[in-house]
Amino acid sequence: MNDIFQAVYKSLKFLSKVSGFTYHEVNIIIYYILTPFILVYFLGKVLDNKKMVFIYLLIIFFILLIIPDFEAFSTKLFNYSVDFLNWFKILGLNYVQASVVICVLLPFMLLIFLILKNKRNPKTNSH
């Protein structure tokens, strides 16, 4: 799990360097905006609901509009996320393990499930 954590960490640090965003901002963009967007997109395909992505993007747009300082917001949300992941110690997972399970494996498994579900749903594949 440490290898996966390090690979993700280094990727986020690289994205931070090339984008000009802080590490916390990149983390929040990836895990709180892009990952949910991808999952909502595929869920919308499975449910044959084209409005889901539009509604999601509209919500994100308005949330971003009301955040006065995205960098400060990202740092605060990142710290809350760390606290949340550290909570999994009661289940025997350290921060690295919880990060990999919650932030990498679960979204990946959900994405695979939604993609497979979409391929098996003839109603959504006919469009």
C-alpha positions as CSV (number, residue, x, y, z in Angstrom):
1,M,0.0,0.0,0.0
2,N,2.9,2.3,0.7
3,D,4.0,2.1,-3.0
4,I,0.5,3.1,-4.2
5,F,0.4,6.0,-1.6
6,Q,3.8,7.2,-2.7
7,A,2.9,7.0,-6.4
8,V,-0.2,9.0,-5.8
9,Y,1.6,11.5,-3.6
10,K,4.3,12.1,-6.1
11,S,1.8,12.5,-8.9
12,L,-0.1,15.1,-6.9
13,K,3.1,16.9,-6.1
14,F,4.1,16.9,-9.8
15,L,0.6,18.2,-10.8
16,S,1.1,20.9,-8.1
17,K,4.4,21.9,-9.6
18,V,3.3,22.1,-13.2
19,S,-0.1,23.7,-12.5
20,G,0.9,26.3,-10.1
21,F,-1.7,25.1,-7.6
22,T,-0.6,24.1,-4.1
23,Y,-0.5,20.5,-3.1
24,H,-3.7,20.9,-1.1
25,E,-5.5,22.6,-4.0
26,V,-4.5,19.8,-6.4
27,N,-5.6,17.2,-3.8
28,I,-9.0,18.9,-3.4
29,I,-9.5,19.3,-7.1
30,I,-8.7,15.7,-7.8
31,Y,-10.6,14.1,-4.9
32,Y,-13.5,16.5,-4.3
33,I,-14.1,17.7,-7.9
34,L,-12.7,15.4,-10.6
35,T,-13.1,12.0,-9.1
36,P,-16.8,12.7,-8.1
37,F,-17.3,14.2,-11.6
38,I,-16.1,11.0,-13.3
39,L,-18.3,8.8,-10.9
40,V,-21.4,11.1,-11.5
41,Y,-20.8,10.9,-15.3
42,F,-20.8,7.1,-15.3
43,L,-23.6,6.9,-12.8
44,G,-25.6,9.2,-15.1
45,K,-24.9,6.8,-18.0
46,V,-26.0,3.8,-16.0
47,L,-29.2,5.5,-14.9
48,D,-29.7,7.1,-18.3
49,N,-29.9,10.5,-16.8
50,K,-28.1,13.1,-18.8
51,K,-28.9,15.9,-16.4
52,M,-26.8,14.5,-13.6
53,V,-23.5,15.8,-15.0
54,F,-25.0,19.2,-15.7
55,I,-26.4,19.5,-12.2
56,Y,-23.1,18.3,-10.7
57,L,-21.2,20.9,-12.7
58,L,-23.7,23.6,-11.7
59,I,-23.3,22.8,-8.0
60,I,-19.5,22.8,-8.3
61,F,-19.6,26.1,-10.2
62,F,-21.7,27.8,-7.5
63,I,-19.6,26.3,-4.7
64,L,-16.4,27.6,-6.3
65,L,-18.1,31.0,-6.8
66,I,-18.8,31.4,-3.1
67,I,-15.3,30.3,-1.9
68,P,-13.4,33.6,-1.3
69,D,-10.0,32.0,-1.1
70,F,-9.6,28.5,-2.7
71,E,-6.1,28.0,-1.3
72,A,-7.2,28.6,2.3
73,F,-10.4,26.5,1.7
74,S,-8.3,23.7,0.2
75,T,-5.9,23.7,3.1
76,K,-8.7,23.5,5.6
77,L,-10.6,20.8,3.7
78,F,-7.3,18.8,3.3
79,N,-6.8,19.0,7.1
80,Y,-10.3,17.8,7.7
81,S,-9.6,14.9,5.2
82,V,-6.5,14.0,7.1
83,D,-8.5,13.9,10.4
84,F,-11.1,11.7,8.7
85,L,-8.5,9.3,7.4
86,N,-6.8,9.1,10.8
87,W,-10.1,8.1,12.3
88,F,-9.7,4.8,10.6
89,K,-7.1,3.9,13.2
90,I,-10.0,2.5,15.2
91,L,-10.4,-0.1,12.4
92,G,-6.7,-0.9,12.4
93,L,-5.7,1.2,9.4
94,N,-3.0,3.8,9.5
95,Y,-3.1,7.1,7.5
96,V,-1.4,5.6,4.5
97,Q,-3.6,2.5,4.4
98,A,-6.8,4.5,4.9
99,S,-5.7,6.9,2.1
100,V,-5.2,4.1,-0.3
101,V,-8.4,2.3,0.6
102,I,-10.7,5.3,0.8
103,C,-9.2,7.6,-1.8
104,V,-7.8,5.1,-4.4
105,L,-9.3,1.6,-4.2
106,L,-12.9,2.4,-3.4
107,P,-13.3,5.1,-6.1
108,F,-11.5,2.8,-8.6
109,M,-13.7,-0.2,-7.7
110,L,-16.9,2.0,-7.9
111,L,-15.7,3.3,-11.3
112,I,-15.1,-0.3,-12.6
113,F,-18.5,-1.3,-11.3
114,L,-20.3,1.6,-13.0
115,I,-18.4,1.0,-16.3
116,L,-19.3,-2.7,-16.3
117,K,-22.9,-1.9,-15.3
118,N,-23.1,0.6,-18.2
119,K,-21.8,-2.0,-20.7
120,R,-24.4,-4.4,-19.5
121,N,-27.3,-1.9,-19.8
122,P,-28.6,-2.0,-23.3
123,K,-30.8,1.0,-22.7
124,T,-27.8,3.3,-22.2
125,N,-25.7,1.7,-24.9
126,S,-28.2,2.4,-27.7
127,H,-27.6,6.2,-27.5
